[in-house]
Amino acid sequence: MTKIKIVSIAAILCLSLTGISFAGEKESKETKIARAVSAAPASISDKATVMDMDGTILREGSNGWTCLPGVRPLDGDMNPMCNDAVWMKWMDAMNNKSDFSTDVIGVSYMMMGDSSAVNNDDPDATDPKDGGVWVQEGPHLMLLMPKAAMAGMSRDPFVGGHYVMWGDSPLAHVMVPLAANKKVSE
């Protein structure tokens, strides 16, 4: 072997071992807080409670908002969100697979977008090849409202503007994209 090949193999091996050693390390509290508060404007996130995905409070807040460094039930999810109290009730319903309804508006920010694709019609779908409409969201807002207020709104995430996600489920909400959505291949 030439010196260049040996050096290249050694460099790749070192980088691989370095990646393995860091992969198992836990994130610091500060890293999780920084990611969580990136989900909303500072006027909201600076005074929001920051809660880890397991329910641990990472930072107490004072404005009634809760920011999460990732979204349950997706373990390892790195998509931060900031929710008002209505959305936190929605999150509880989603995690516990229970019914949800509201007679008031709820607001959630996901300004960093969502790296995982979801089926726009079925909150329980897991296979992007199931024939459903799958979308990967960029930065967006989400709104909860009485289901009657969603009547007549588009359910097409690619038509432009706001649309209803999971419209036939108790978890129905309005998506407000702040950048173009990405269509996931079927």
C-alpha positions as CSV (number, residue, x, y, z in Angstrom):
1,M,0.0,0.0,0.0
2,T,1.1,3.5,-0.7
3,K,1.5,6.1,2.1
4,I,-1.4,8.0,0.8
5,K,-3.8,5.0,0.9
6,I,-2.6,4.2,4.5
7,V,-3.0,7.8,5.6
8,S,-6.5,7.9,4.0
9,I,-7.6,4.6,5.6
10,A,-6.3,5.8,9.0
11,A,-8.1,9.1,8.7
12,I,-11.4,7.4,7.8
13,L,-11.0,5.0,10.7
14,C,-10.3,7.9,13.1
15,L,-13.3,9.8,11.9
16,S,-15.5,6.8,12.1
17,L,-14.4,6.0,15.7
18,T,-14.9,9.7,16.7
19,G,-18.4,9.6,15.3
20,I,-19.2,6.4,17.3
21,S,-18.0,7.8,20.5
22,F,-20.1,11.0,20.2
23,A,-23.2,9.2,18.9
24,G,-23.9,7.7,22.3
25,E,-23.4,10.9,24.3
26,K,-26.4,12.7,25.7
27,E,-27.1,16.2,24.7
28,S,-26.6,18.9,27.3
29,K,-29.5,20.7,28.9
30,E,-28.2,23.9,27.3
31,T,-28.2,22.3,23.8
32,K,-31.8,21.1,24.2
33,I,-32.9,24.6,25.4
34,A,-31.2,26.3,22.5
35,R,-32.9,24.0,20.0
36,A,-36.3,24.3,21.7
37,V,-36.4,28.1,21.8
38,S,-35.4,28.3,18.1
39,A,-38.9,27.1,17.2
40,A,-40.6,30.5,17.9
41,P,-39.9,34.2,17.8
42,A,-37.8,35.4,20.8
43,S,-40.8,37.4,22.0
44,I,-42.4,34.1,22.8
45,S,-39.5,31.7,23.4
46,D,-37.4,33.9,25.7
47,K,-40.0,33.6,28.5
48,A,-41.4,30.1,27.6
49,T,-41.1,27.0,29.8
50,V,-38.7,24.5,28.1
51,M,-39.8,20.9,28.6
52,D,-37.9,17.8,27.4
53,M,-39.7,15.1,25.5
54,D,-40.0,13.0,28.6
55,G,-41.7,15.8,30.5
56,T,-38.6,17.0,32.4
57,I,-38.7,20.8,32.8
58,L,-35.4,22.1,31.5
59,R,-36.2,25.8,32.2
60,E,-39.2,27.4,34.0
61,G,-41.0,30.1,32.0
62,S,-43.5,32.8,32.8
63,N,-45.6,33.5,29.7
64,G,-47.8,30.3,29.4
65,W,-45.9,28.9,26.3
66,T,-44.0,25.6,26.3
67,C,-41.1,24.9,23.9
68,L,-39.9,21.4,23.2
69,P,-36.5,20.4,21.7
70,G,-38.3,17.6,19.8
71,V,-41.7,16.2,19.3
72,R,-43.0,13.0,21.0
73,P,-43.8,10.3,20.2
74,L,-40.9,10.3,17.8
75,D,-37.9,9.3,20.0
76,G,-34.8,11.1,18.8
77,D,-36.8,13.7,17.0
78,M,-34.9,17.0,16.7
79,N,-37.8,19.2,15.4
80,P,-38.4,21.9,18.0
81,M,-41.8,23.4,18.6
82,C,-43.3,26.1,20.9
83,N,-47.0,25.6,22.0
84,D,-49.6,27.6,23.8
85,A,-51.7,25.8,26.4
86,V,-54.3,24.6,23.9
87,W,-51.6,22.9,21.8
88,M,-50.1,21.3,24.9
89,K,-53.5,19.6,25.5
90,W,-53.5,18.5,21.9
91,M,-50.0,17.0,22.4
92,D,-51.3,15.1,25.4
93,A,-54.2,13.8,23.3
94,M,-51.8,12.8,20.5
95,N,-49.4,11.0,22.8
96,N,-52.2,9.2,24.7
97,K,-54.3,8.5,21.6
98,S,-57.3,10.2,23.1
99,D,-59.9,12.5,21.7
100,F,-59.3,16.2,21.4
101,S,-61.6,19.1,20.7
102,T,-61.4,22.8,21.3
103,D,-63.7,25.8,21.1
104,V,-60.8,28.3,21.1
105,I,-57.8,29.0,18.8
106,G,-54.5,27.3,19.7
107,V,-51.1,28.3,18.2
108,S,-47.9,26.3,17.7
109,Y,-44.6,27.5,16.1
110,M,-42.2,25.2,14.2
111,M,-39.9,27.8,12.7
112,M,-37.2,25.2,12.2
113,G,-39.5,23.0,10.1
114,D,-40.0,19.3,10.4
115,S,-37.4,16.8,9.1
116,S,-39.7,13.8,9.1
117,A,-42.5,13.3,6.5
118,V,-46.1,12.8,7.6
119,N,-49.2,11.6,5.9
120,N,-51.5,14.7,5.6
121,D,-54.6,12.6,6.0
122,D,-53.7,9.9,8.6
123,P,-51.9,10.7,11.8
124,D,-51.2,7.0,12.3
125,A,-49.7,6.3,8.9
126,T,-46.1,5.1,8.9
127,D,-45.4,4.1,5.3
128,P,-44.8,6.8,2.7
129,K,-45.6,4.2,0.0
130,D,-49.1,3.7,1.2
131,G,-50.6,5.9,-1.5
132,G,-51.4,8.8,0.9
133,V,-50.4,12.4,0.5
134,W,-47.0,12.7,2.3
135,V,-45.4,16.0,3.0
136,Q,-42.3,17.3,4.7
137,E,-42.9,20.6,6.2
138,G,-40.5,23.5,6.2
139,P,-40.9,26.4,8.7
140,H,-44.6,26.7,9.7
141,L,-47.3,27.7,12.2
142,M,-50.1,25.3,13.3
143,L,-53.5,26.5,14.4
144,L,-56.1,24.6,16.4
145,M,-59.7,25.8,16.1
146,P,-63.2,24.3,16.3
147,K,-63.6,21.8,13.4
148,A,-66.5,23.7,12.0
149,A,-64.1,26.6,11.3
150,M,-62.0,24.3,9.1
151,A,-65.0,23.5,6.8
152,G,-64.2,24.4,3.2
153,M,-60.4,24.8,3.8
154,S,-58.1,23.0,1.4
155,R,-56.5,19.7,2.5
156,D,-53.9,19.9,-0.2
157,P,-50.4,20.8,1.3
158,F,-49.1,21.7,-2.1
159,V,-51.8,24.1,-3.3
160,G,-50.1,27.1,-1.6
161,G,-51.3,28.8,1.6
162,H,-52.9,27.2,4.6
163,Y,-54.5,23.8,4.6
164,V,-56.0,21.2,7.0
165,M,-53.9,18.3,8.2
166,W,-55.5,15.2,9.6
167,G,-59.0,16.7,8.9
168,D,-61.0,13.5,9.5
169,S,-59.4,12.8,13.0
170,P,-59.8,14.5,16.4
171,L,-56.3,15.8,15.8
172,A,-57.3,18.0,12.9
173,H,-55.4,21.3,12.7
174,V,-54.5,24.0,10.2
175,M,-51.0,24.2,8.8
176,V,-49.6,27.6,7.8
177,P,-46.4,27.1,5.7
178,L,-43.8,29.8,5.8
179,A,-41.8,28.2,3.0
180,A,-42.6,25.7,0.3
181,N,-43.5,22.1,1.4
182,K,-41.6,19.2,0.0
183,K,-43.6,16.4,-1.6
184,V,-42.4,12.9,-0.5
185,S,-42.3,10.3,-3.3
186,E,-45.0,7.8,-3.2
